[in-house]
Structures are given as C-alpha cells and as structure tokens.
Amino acid sequence: MATIGAKGASVSAQTDVRAERNHDHSTSERTLNRVDCILKFLRCYILLTAYFFATLVLAVGFGIYGLNPVLDESVKAFGPRFAGGSILFLIIIFTVLFSLLAAWLAWIYVAIVGVWRNALEILGVLILVLVVGSIYVRRWEAAVFAVERLDPLFAVLMIASLVIDAVFAIYLSLGLFGVARVDDVACFRATLDRRLTNGVLGFLNKLIDLPRRPFHSIGAVAAYILAIVGALTLVLGFIYLFTAGWARPKAEVFFADPSCTPPVQNACVEASRWAAIETLAWMVVAFGAMKLGALLQTISKRVGALTASDVLKRGDDRFLLYLRPFSADDVELPKARLPFLSAAFSFRPFPTRMEEELFDVADGYLPLIAVGKPGDDHTGGRAYRTYLDDDEWRDFVTEKVRASEAIAIVLSDTEGVRWELERLLAEDAVGKTIFFFDPAARDQEIWGRIANMVEAATASRPSGPIHLDSNVRPMAFYMMDGALHQILNENWSAISYRTAFSMFLSERELRRTRQA
C-alpha cells in the first residue's frame, strides 16, 4: 500500500481507488454565510446605482420627479447649493460619484469572490477608516444639529442612521478579514466564476441574481420583467430601512431651513416631528416592500417554465444531465444557520430544495435537464424536464449520458438509482459526473449503505472500486484526472450542494478552456 495525496489518504492501485484529495467546505460555508449579506448588499448597490443614475437624469435634466423618493430628498437637500449652476455640471458630478461608487463596490465584490487576501485586508481597514471618518467629519455635525434643534423622534432616527453605518462597517470589515483567512477557497471562487455564464448579459444577470435565460418564450420574458420589478422593490425597501428613512439628507433640508435658526425653532421642531412620523410609516412600508420584492423574485422563477426540448434546439447543443430519485424533488433542506445580519437581509427564501440550487448554478451556463416525474406540476427554477413513460426513460437517460457535457446524480439506495449508476459505469461517464449523497445520508447508517452500493457497483472498474472514506463521510465526490475528490461538509445545507456543484463545474470548465 502506498500513501499519496492530501491528508494522508492512501491508495492501492490493484484493489481500489481512495481519496487523493479532500475538499472541506464546512468552515468556508460558515464564512460564506457570514458574508452572504455583504454580497447581497453590494448587489443591491450595483442595481441601485443604475436606478439612481436613470432617475437623476430624468429629475435634473427633465424635471420628472416622483420616480425615486430617496433621490427627491437628496435633490431637496443639495439642489440649493447648485442654484444658478449648470444642470449639465450637476449631472457630471453625480455621474462621477456614481461611477466611483460602482467601481469601489465592484472591487469589494470581486475581492470576496476571488479571495484576494491582501486586497481584502486593505479594504477592511479602508472601510473602517472611511466610515468612521465620514461619521466624524460630516454626519456627527448633522446628528448634533438634530439633537439640539429638531424633534427628539427625528433625532433618534438620525442617531440610528449613524449606529447602523458604524455597525455595518465593523461587520463588513470583520467579514472581509474572515474571507482573507479562509482555508478552502474553491467555493468562493466558483460562486461567480465568469466561465459559468454565457455572454455579458448572462454575467450581469447572475451578478444581480436575475433569470439568465429571459428570452426563450413570452412567459420567460414576463418572468424576467417580474424579477427586475421585484429586485428594484426589494432594493429600495432595503436602502430606505438601512439609512433609517434617509435621515441625513432630511436633516440637511432642515439645516438649510431659516425656521431652524435660533431663536425661532417651534415651526422647525413641529415640521421635524411630522417628518419623523412620516418616515416611520414609510419604514413599515419599506419592510413590506422588501418582503414583496422577495416574493416577486420567487414567483418570477416559477413563471414561464420551459421543457428540455425548448432549450435543446439542435443536436449538438451542450447540456448538463440531472439524475435523481423522484423522492428527492420534494425534500426541503434545512435553513442555514445565518448570522443575524445575514438572516435579517436574506433575500433567498428558506427552506429550499436541492434541485433549485443546482439549477441556479447551471442557469446561464448550460441547460440542466432531467426526466420528469409523471404527474409532476413543473414550474420554473428547476431542471428542464422531459416526461416519459416507464418503458422510455431508460433509453432517454442512456442517450443523454453519452451526449451530456457533465452529469449530477443524487445517490440513493433505490432500484432506479442503481440502474443509473450502472449505466454511468457502462458508458464510461464517471469522469464527468459529480455524485451527491441524498440528504437523508446525513444519517451514518444510510450513508454507509449508499457507500457500500457505490463500492460494489464499481468493483469491476479497471482501476478498482471507488472506496469512500467512512471516517469523514463526504457528501459528494467526483473523479478528475484519475483521482478521487471527496467534498466534505458537516452542514449538508442547500448552500453545501450549491458550492460543491459550482466547484465541480468550475474545475471542469477550467480544464476544458486550457485544453482548447
């Protein structure tokens, strides 16, 4: 017996294949959960930047207001400072500011996804310095003004905005430092791998979490529009809450109001009281808007469902094949244990199904197709299905195993899965397949039965049977370049399956690109 590979994994060339490399995503997933709200926050601001710029041009250039209440408050606050100035100059100033903000956010986003360790540490320090400096130089003055001259309720909102800024800056910095120190970086780098999208539009849609195949049918176009409306609704609600009702620009308006200059303050206090009450009411609406936006996005994924034939128009179209026991379709994975801020601003509904996660990874890259369960009411957000009779599906699977770019199979000790596993072996397709354990295999006994099934089925392979390590009990595995890769994750959550699939496809696409 010779010992090779990572972490002391051993292999016998004559008897079996053992793990040469283990990928432990447990710690990385917890860090990913912690920065998940940061990624969503950055996505919000990228979308918000485009929305702000469009409404700014309409407001300042054409006098069209009311499309963006937040922007209206800003124009009221800063507009007088540009009175008599060039409108074009004002648009240029805001364009430069928006561009710098977008570049700054994009840098943070790419640094997180790419795990640029040095850049992440520098960004963590810069964010703390800039936010604390901004609070001290600009916002502290506004807070003191609010406390001294405005209604106490409005002052509370102003102070709350400062506290939110400071807390989020600390949270963001700690998250960046955490990513900089993560051990297994594959799940981060695969999260937004540019190679797993087709074209600029597909990449932007994935970045903002919109449908990546919006123009395949009228229903799909409607779903895309619904997703955009939902995203904007969610983002505006989120930003309004995050800024405590846009308290600082409102304070700027009062600061420029002559009635707020001592000793005449009664009118100012009364106006700020009503402004605070109105703001609180709109904050309730904003919270509802966030939930509505998330709901619209969820509905959009279920509108305009397509079949396998809709997305595979030509015989040479590349695609991914999804094999599983039909029972896996109805399994809801447990809600991830998210930190408070990640949970509070989580836009993805929980619990979720494994197939939805796998589809979301593949969407915009290659179609994920599957055999549909008879009588299944298929909706969007899952693999594109083909419905077949019992005497047809085996021939279909055999054909697609041969033609597929890659395969994902959920292993379970059932007759259908055993046949599919044997077919993968017969067609020499193991090298392009990622094998997921059924979520029920988190139970040690069930995991052991499935692992024994795999070893028995692969016993006749020329290189020997696939022997999985029972000491670490991987949730997924795949073969690459003749080596067995085991994916370990003690969480077994929806994100666990998502990151494993992302890493597998990313590594395969990297190899394909290099070979080309």
Phi and psi in degrees as a GROMACS rama.xvg file:
@    title "Ramachandran Plot"
@    xaxis  label "Phi"
@    yaxis  label "Psi"
@TYPE xy
-108.182  144.234  ALA-2
-102.674  122.909  THR-3
-139.048  170.119  ILE-4
81.3758  -171.375  GLY-5
-83.1802  149.022  ALA-6
55.6884  35.7778  LYS-7
71.7394  17.3485  GLY-8
-67.4246  139.678  ALA-9
-112.707  157.916  SER-10
-144.074  140.55  VAL-11
-113.96  115.519  SER-12
-66.5724  -21.9812  ALA-13
-91.0558  -26.9476  GLN-14
-113.206  -42.1195  THR-15
-158.749  170.699  ASP-16
-109.171  125.102  VAL-17
-115.631  167.379  ARG-18
-64.9718  122.038  ALA-19
-89.7879  -21.1267  GLU-20
-149.995  132.331  ARG-21
-108.768  135.609  ASN-22
-113.205  105.11  HIS-23
-94.6656  108.936  ASP-24
-95.4753  2.87787  HIS-25
-59.1475  -54.9786  SER-26
-68.2358  -40.1798  THR-27
-61.3424  -38.1391  SER-28
-65.9558  -39.995  GLU-29
-63.0421  -40.2532  ARG-30
-66.765  -39.9091  THR-31
-62.4869  -40.2594  LEU-32
-61.233  -38.3871  ASN-33
-67.8577  -37.1741  ARG-34
-94.3771  1.58833  VAL-35
-59.8122  -41.673  ASP-36
-67.0908  -28.6796  CYS-37
-67.8614  -43.8407  ILE-38
-61.395  -42.3523  LEU-39
-65.4422  -40.0015  LYS-40
-60.5539  -43.756  PHE-41
-67.5412  -39.034  LEU-42
-60.2769  -41.3311  ARG-43
-56.6583  -47.8169  CYS-44
-70.4259  -32.0809  TYR-45
-63.35  -46.1642  ILE-46
-66.6107  -40.0793  LEU-47
-65.3255  -36.1644  LEU-48
-60.0543  -44.9332  THR-49
-63.7362  -41.4985  ALA-50
-66.0812  -43.1537  TYR-51
-61.6512  -43.5375  PHE-52
-64.1839  -42.8991  PHE-53
-62.9076  -46.0573  ALA-54
-71.9651  -27.4624  THR-55
-65.198  -45.7489  LEU-56
-61.3532  -40.8113  VAL-57
-67.7106  -38.1144  LEU-58
-75.019  -51.8798  ALA-59
-78.8419  -38.5505  VAL-60
-82.4117  -32.3516  GLY-61
-125.591  1.80382  PHE-62
71.1568  20.6307  GLY-63
-94.9271  107.549  ILE-64
-111.264  174.832  TYR-65
93.9738  -9.23468  GLY-66
-83.2165  -18.5466  LEU-67
-146.368  93.1153  ASN-68
-56.7595  -35.3074  PRO-69
-64.4145  -43.4087  VAL-70
-66.2907  -36.6662  LEU-71
-58.4517  -41.1395  ASP-72
-64.4038  -38.7127  GLU-73
-66.3963  -40.698  SER-74
-64.4523  -38.5757  VAL-75
-62.0586  -38.4747  LYS-76
-75.4255  -44.5761  ALA-77
-102.576  -15.5035  PHE-78
-54.8672  -47.3572  GLY-79
-57.8595  -26.3235  PRO-80
-70.6761  -20.4023  ARG-81
-107.99  14.5512  PHE-82
-58.2812  129.024  ALA-83
84.6338  -8.38561  GLY-84
-85.5595  177.395  GLY-85
-77.6475  130.305  SER-86
-63.8209  -37.8965  ILE-87
-62.269  -40.0047  LEU-88
-62.433  -41.9084  PHE-89
-63.1987  -42.0409  LEU-90
-64.2205  -40.3596  ILE-91
-62.9521  -43.0221  ILE-92
-59.7443  -49.1643  ILE-93
-65.969  -35.8661  PHE-94
-62.4622  -44.0635  THR-95
-62.7131  -43.7884  VAL-96
-63.5463  -44.1992  LEU-97
-63.9778  -39.2795  PHE-98
-65.0509  -43.7339  SER-99
-63.5975  -40.7093  LEU-100
-63.6668  -44.3411  LEU-101
-62.4281  -41.4576  ALA-102
-64.8019  -41.2507  ALA-103
-62.1778  -46.2166  TRP-104
-66.2852  -40.2644  LEU-105
-63.2723  -38.1656  ALA-106
-61.5846  -46.5621  TRP-107
-61.7776  -45.0198  ILE-108
-62.0535  -49.1342  TYR-109
-65.7254  -36.4132  VAL-110
-64.2374  -37.9917  ALA-111
-67.5018  -50.748  ILE-112
-65.1557  -38.5405  VAL-113
-85.5959  -6.19256  GLY-114
51.66  57.9299  VAL-115
-83.3114  95.2515  TRP-116
-59.3622  -50.2807  ARG-117
-64.7669  -42.4462  ASN-118
-63.6332  -38.6317  ALA-119
-63.5201  -41.7177  LEU-120
-66.361  -40.9246  GLU-121
-64.2747  -43.6136  ILE-122
-62.8014  -39.6662  LEU-123
-59.3331  -42.2693  GLY-124
-70.1012  -43.2499  VAL-125
-61.8815  -40.6019  LEU-126
-62.3262  -44.3792  ILE-127
-61.658  -45.7554  LEU-128
-63.9993  -45.7195  VAL-129
-67.5404  -42.8711  LEU-130
-69.1803  -46.1694  VAL-131
-63.0106  -41.0937  VAL-132
-63.9957  -40.0486  GLY-133
-64.1693  -41.4029  SER-134
-63.691  -42.1841  ILE-135
-71.4911  -43.1501  TYR-136
-79.2631  -43.9074  VAL-137
-111.379  -53.5533  ARG-138
-77.8572  -26.1342  ARG-139
-64.612  -38.7993  TRP-140
-61.7457  -43.0251  GLU-141
-64.9628  -37.5889  ALA-142
-65.8925  -43.2984  ALA-143
-62.5914  -42.6488  VAL-144
-59.7715  -43.7878  PHE-145
-63.7529  -41.4275  ALA-146
-66.8968  -40.2845  VAL-147
-80.4905  -32.9583  GLU-148
-123.849  -11.772  ARG-149
-110.232  173.661  LEU-150
-61.9339  141.982  ASP-151
-54.8243  -36.2548  PRO-152
-64.7259  -39.8389  LEU-153
-68.3659  -37.6476  PHE-154
-61.113  -38.0504  ALA-155
-62.2318  -42.6167  VAL-156
-62.3709  -41.2603  LEU-157
-64.3751  -44.2925  MET-158
-65.8332  -37.9997  ILE-159
-60.2807  -38.0049  ALA-160
-64.1642  -37.1474  SER-161
-66.6853  -43.1288  LEU-162
-62.8466  -42.9673  VAL-163
-60.9935  -44.5112  ILE-164
-59.1336  -46.8992  ASP-165
-66.2417  -45.1212  ALA-166
-63.8869  -43.9341  VAL-167
-68.1123  -35.9243  PHE-168
-61.5995  -43.6437  ALA-169
-64.6294  -44.503  ILE-170
-61.8455  -43.8706  TYR-171
-64.111  -44.5992  LEU-172
-62.8326  -44.8833  SER-173
-62.4943  -38.5559  LEU-174
-63.1849  -42.0298  GLY-175
-64.9194  -41.7357  LEU-176
-63.0833  -36.7969  PHE-177
-64.3375  -42.7573  GLY-178
-64.939  -38.0811  VAL-179
-62.3545  -21.8635  ALA-180
-108.573  7.57129  ARG-181
-68.8996  145.178  VAL-182
-81.2257  -61.6042  ASP-183
-91.641  110.772  ASP-184
-95.4765  -3.06673  VAL-185
-60.452  -41.4238  ALA-186
-67.6982  -30.2173  CYS-187
-70.9783  -47.2932  PHE-188
-68.4348  -28.1479  ARG-189
-83.7871  -14.4753  ALA-190
-58.9889  -41.0999  THR-191
-131.996  44.3294  LEU-192
-61.492  121.635  ASP-193
-58.7294  -29.3551  ARG-194
-71.2079  -16.9271  ARG-195
-93.1244  24.4904  LEU-196
-138.765  155.642  THR-197
-112.294  113.546  ASN-198
81.8141  167.503  GLY-199
-66.2648  -42.5488  VAL-200
-62.291  -42.085  LEU-201
-62.2103  -40.2837  GLY-202
-65.4638  -44.7515  PHE-203
-64.9819  -40.1834  LEU-204
-63.067  -40.102  ASN-205
-68.5276  -38.7879  LYS-206
-58.9266  -42.2709  LEU-207
-94.1788  0.769246  ILE-208
66.3614  48.031  ASP-209
-108.672  162.116  LEU-210
-57.3128  137.22  PRO-211
-93.3643  -7.03134  ARG-212
-125.111  68.1303  ARG-213
-81.2878  -11.0711  PRO-214
-120.647  28.5861  PHE-215
-86.2839  -20.1734  HIS-216
-161.143  168.956  SER-217
-61.9443  -41.512  ILE-218
-62.2521  -37.7498  GLY-219
-67.6317  -37.7909  ALA-220
-64.4912  -42.1644  VAL-221
-61.3859  -40.2654  ALA-222
-63.4769  -38.3013  ALA-223
-65.2884  -45.1892  TYR-224
-63.2378  -41.7094  ILE-225
-62.3794  -38.4432  LEU-226
-65.617  -39.3881  ALA-227
-64.7611  -45.7922  ILE-228
-59.3619  -43.7962  VAL-229
-63.1765  -41.0743  GLY-230
-64.5499  -44.6492  ALA-231
-64.9257  -42.1163  LEU-232
-59.9214  -44.6727  THR-233
-65.2009  -44.7348  LEU-234
-65.0583  -44.9749  VAL-235
-64.7282  -40.3935  LEU-236
-62.5571  -42.671  GLY-237
-63.0492  -48.2028  PHE-238
-64.2917  -37.9869  ILE-239
-63.0414  -42.5123  TYR-240
-67.837  -42.6545  LEU-241
-64.2793  -29.6196  PHE-242
-96.1366  12.356  THR-243
54.6349  48.4791  ALA-244
74.0522  27.4557  GLY-245
57.5234  50.1633  TRP-246
-67.1436  -40.4683  ALA-247
-65.7114  -46.8674  ARG-248
-59.5129  -34.6943  PRO-249
-66.1771  -37.5136  LYS-250
-64.5539  -35.5118  ALA-251
-62.5289  -37.8259  GLU-252
-62.4011  -45.5375  VAL-253
-66.4967  -34.4873  PHE-254
-61.5563  -33.9982  PHE-255
-87.7914  -3.24753  ALA-256
-81.955  123.518  ASP-257
-59.1691  -28.2529  PRO-258
-68.775  -12.7664  SER-259
-94.8243  6.33841  CYS-260
-91.4284  127.706  THR-261
-56.7683  149.185  PRO-262
-92.1324  -0.582486  PRO-263
-83.1485  105.237  VAL-264
-129.909  -13.4056  GLN-265
-58.9869  -47.0184  ASN-266
-63.0926  -37.4261  ALA-267
-66.3569  -44.1814  CYS-268
-63.3333  -42.936  VAL-269
-64.3278  -43.3726  GLU-270
-64.0105  -40.9854  ALA-271
-69.2466  -29.8591  SER-272
-64.345  -47.3092  ARG-273
-67.665  -33.6657  TRP-274
-63.6893  -39.0643  ALA-275
-67.2169  -42.7849  ALA-276
-63.1676  -44.3046  ILE-277
-62.5005  -40.3805  GLU-278
-62.6229  -44.4023  THR-279
-61.7812  -39.6167  LEU-280
-63.8766  -41.8915  ALA-281
-70.2459  -26.5122  TRP-282
-66.7617  -36.1859  MET-283
-64.1454  -43.1255  VAL-284
-63.0316  -39.499  VAL-285
-63.8541  -39.074  ALA-286
-63.1197  -42.862  PHE-287
-64.0804  -35.2975  GLY-288
-64.8215  -37.4465  ALA-289
-60.9329  -47.2675  MET-290
-65.0837  -39.8525  LYS-291
-64.0139  -42.884  LEU-292
-61.1236  -43.0683  GLY-293
-63.1336  -39.2372  ALA-294
-65.5132  -42.8227  LEU-295
-62.193  -39.0463  LEU-296
-66.4652  -39.3101  GLN-297
-63.9376  -44.5474  THR-298
-62.9802  -38.8005  ILE-299
-60.034  -31.5924  SER-300
-74.2071  -14.5274  LYS-301
-107.147  5.02695  ARG-302
-104.291  142.538  VAL-303
70.65  39.6804  GLY-304
-62.7638  140.762  ALA-305
-114.036  159.332  LEU-306
-101.678  173.008  THR-307
-60.6689  -38.8329  ALA-308
-67.4249  -24.307  SER-309
-69.9012  -32.0724  ASP-310
-102.95  -15.4634  VAL-311
-108.51  89.0126  LEU-312
-87.9561  -29.1202  LYS-313
-120.332  158.48  ARG-314
-68.0634  -22.4892  GLY-315
-100.952  11.3748  ASP-316
-64.1216  134.03  ASP-317
-79.7801  146.429  ARG-318
-157.766  166.423  PHE-319
-110.882  143.556  LEU-320
-109.264  133.32  LEU-321
-115.186  117.204  TYR-322
-114.907  138.972  LEU-323
-168.286  161.633  ARG-324
-72.4456  141.811  PRO-325
-57.9574  -26.089  PHE-326
-62.7525  -24.1332  SER-327
-69.4342  -19.7486  ALA-328
-63.2094  -30.3404  ASP-329
-101.098  3.5504  ASP-330
-81.3691  120.813  VAL-331
-97.3648  123.723  GLU-332
-78.8095  150.585  LEU-333
-67.0001  154.448  PRO-334
-66.369  133.923  LYS-335
-65.891  147.76  ALA-336
-82.3984  92.0048  ARG-337
-93.2512  146.339  LEU-338
-59.7932  164.171  PRO-339
-55.2997  -52.115  PHE-340
-65.8847  -37.4683  LEU-341
-63.9735  -39.9146  SER-342
-69.815  -40.7005  ALA-343
-64.7337  -35.4114  ALA-344
-113.566  29.2094  PHE-345
-80.0726  120.442  SER-346
-91.0761  -13.3543  PHE-347
-89.1965  126.519  ARG-348
-70.6692  140.132  PRO-349
-120.069  154.644  PHE-350
-72.5714  170.738  PRO-351
-135.582  161.995  THR-352
-94.581  149.481  ARG-353
-57.3172  -44.556  MET-354
-61.0804  -35.2178  GLU-355
-63.0597  -38.0988  GLU-356
-69.0721  -44.8566  GLU-357
-63.3612  -40.458  LEU-358
-63.7935  -40.8195  PHE-359
-64.5714  -33.4624  ASP-360
-67.5812  -43.8079  VAL-361
-78.2159  -27.1139  ALA-362
-59.4951  127.723  ASP-363
90.0893  -7.80285  GLY-364
-107.684  -72.8147  TYR-365
-139.674  147.625  LEU-366
-63.3027  136.222  PRO-367
-100.428  114.452  LEU-368
-114.741  157.341  ILE-369
-155.962  162.531  ALA-370
-81.3714  131.625  VAL-371
-86.3915  146.244  GLY-372
-72.1518  131.306  LYS-373
-54.2494  131  PRO-374
83.015  0.922673  GLY-375
-71.1724  128.719  ASP-376
-88.6465  84.1583  ASP-377
-75.1668  136.157  HIS-378
-124.644  176.149  THR-379
-66.8227  169.859  GLY-380
85.1544  6.14598  GLY-381
-134.411  172.936  ARG-382
-56.7476  146.976  ALA-383
-70.8636  125.867  TYR-384
-105.004  154.409  ARG-385
-125.13  127.191  THR-386
-98.5375  124.686  TYR-387
-133.298  156.456  LEU-388
-76.5576  167.969  ASP-389
-60.847  -29.1199  ASP-390
-90.5067  6.40637  ASP-391
-116.443  -28.6444  GLU-392
-66.2342  -31.458  TRP-393
-65.4748  -42.2184  ARG-394
-63.8905  -39.1234  ASP-395
-63.2191  -47.2096  PHE-396
-62.3145  -42.6567  VAL-397
-59.2973  -45.4215  THR-398
-62.2039  -44.727  GLU-399
-73.8193  -30.6361  LYS-400
-60.283  -41.5978  VAL-401
-67.7954  -39.0489  ARG-402
-91.976  -14.2972  ALA-403
-71.1167  151.133  SER-404
-73.8009  -41.0423  GLU-405
-156.99  164.119  ALA-406
-134.339  141.071  ILE-407
-120.736  127.749  ALA-408
-128.414  136.804  ILE-409
-96.7569  116.453  VAL-410
-82.9493  129.801  LEU-411
-149.757  151.265  SER-412
-82.6341  70.0453  ASP-413
-127.629  161.839  THR-414
-62.4975  -43.5806  GLU-415
-63.1945  -43.9426  GLY-416
-67.4393  -38.5831  VAL-417
-60.3497  -41.3683  ARG-418
-65.0731  -42.5462  TRP-419
-63.2389  -40.0473  GLU-420
-62.9337  -44.1402  LEU-421
-62.1086  -37.8704  GLU-422
-66.2928  -39.2109  ARG-423
-60.7254  -40.9678  LEU-424
-68.292  -42.5744  LEU-425
-64.9083  -33.8962  ALA-426
-91.9659  7.87438  GLU-427
53.4323  44.3341  ASP-428
-105.39  7.40117  ALA-429
-61.4914  -35.4994  VAL-430
-68.4717  -13.8123  GLY-431
-116.088  23.9047  LYS-432
-122.537  138.166  THR-433
-105.2  130.403  ILE-434
-104.233  115.835  PHE-435
-99.07  139.091  PHE-436
-78.9905  141.036  PHE-437
-55.9465  142.047  ASP-438
-52.1874  -28.6143  PRO-439
-65.1394  -18.6614  ALA-440
-73.8948  2.4836  ALA-441
-62.3483  -25.8029  ARG-442
-71.0412  128.48  ASP-443
-58.517  -40.3186  GLN-444
-65.2811  -44.508  GLU-445
-65.1397  -41.8653  ILE-446
-58.2186  -44.1833  TRP-447
-61.2533  -40.8904  GLY-448
-63.1525  -43.4377  ARG-449
-67.7082  -41.314  ILE-450
-61.7816  -40.169  ALA-451
-64.937  -38.2417  ASN-452
-61.5807  -42.9199  MET-453
-63.7939  -45.6601  VAL-454
-63.7847  -41.2063  GLU-455
-66.3789  -41.4701  ALA-456
-67.0694  -31.5383  ALA-457
-96.8561  9.95217  THR-458
-61.7323  -30.4872  ALA-459
-90.6805  3.8614  SER-460
-63.6879  140.304  ARG-461
-54.7248  -35.4113  PRO-462
-86.8023  -0.296369  SER-463
101.549  165.251  GLY-464
-68.5413  152.783  PRO-465
-82.0589  115.002  ILE-466
-108.08  113.412  HIS-467
-90.2909  145.008  LEU-468
-78.1579  109.911  ASP-469
-71.6104  -15.8154  SER-470
-73.2753  -30.0975  ASN-471
-109.351  -17.2264  VAL-472
45.5466  74.6057  ARG-473
-62.9853  150.41  PRO-474
-91.1297  -12.5147  MET-475
-158.876  159.46  ALA-476
-157.184  160.944  PHE-477
-156.667  160.288  TYR-478
-102.938  136.156  MET-479
-147.683  125.626  MET-480
54.2696  37.3669  ASP-481
79.7872  -0.569052  GLY-482
-107.275  145.159  ALA-483
-90.1599  124.339  LEU-484
-109.832  123.251  HIS-485
-105.36  131.366  GLN-486
-102.354  117.681  ILE-487
-103.378  140.282  LEU-488
-164.939  113.364  ASN-489
-74.2282  -9.57428  GLU-490
-82.9412  -38.8893  ASN-491
50.1584  42.3393  TRP-492
-98.4538  179.832  SER-493
-59.7131  -40.819  ALA-494
-65.5972  -30.8776  ILE-495
-60.3345  -47.4543  SER-496
-68.0182  -37.3533  TYR-497
-62.9186  -49.2913  ARG-498
-68.182  -35.1733  THR-499
-63.7625  -45.2756  ALA-500
-65.8247  -40.8282  PHE-501
-60.6487  -45.6242  SER-502
-64.1448  -43.0408  MET-503
-60.5862  -49.738  PHE-504
-66.2901  -38.4302  LEU-505
-63.4769  -43.3424  SER-506
-67.8656  -38.9524  GLU-507
-65.8714  -40.845  ARG-508
-68.1479  -35.4448  GLU-509
-63.2071  -43.4985  LEU-510
-65.0606  -40.7545  ARG-511
-64.8975  -40.4543  ARG-512
-65.09  -41.9066  THR-513
-66.3398  -38.6942  ARG-514
-68.3832  -32.8646  GLN-515
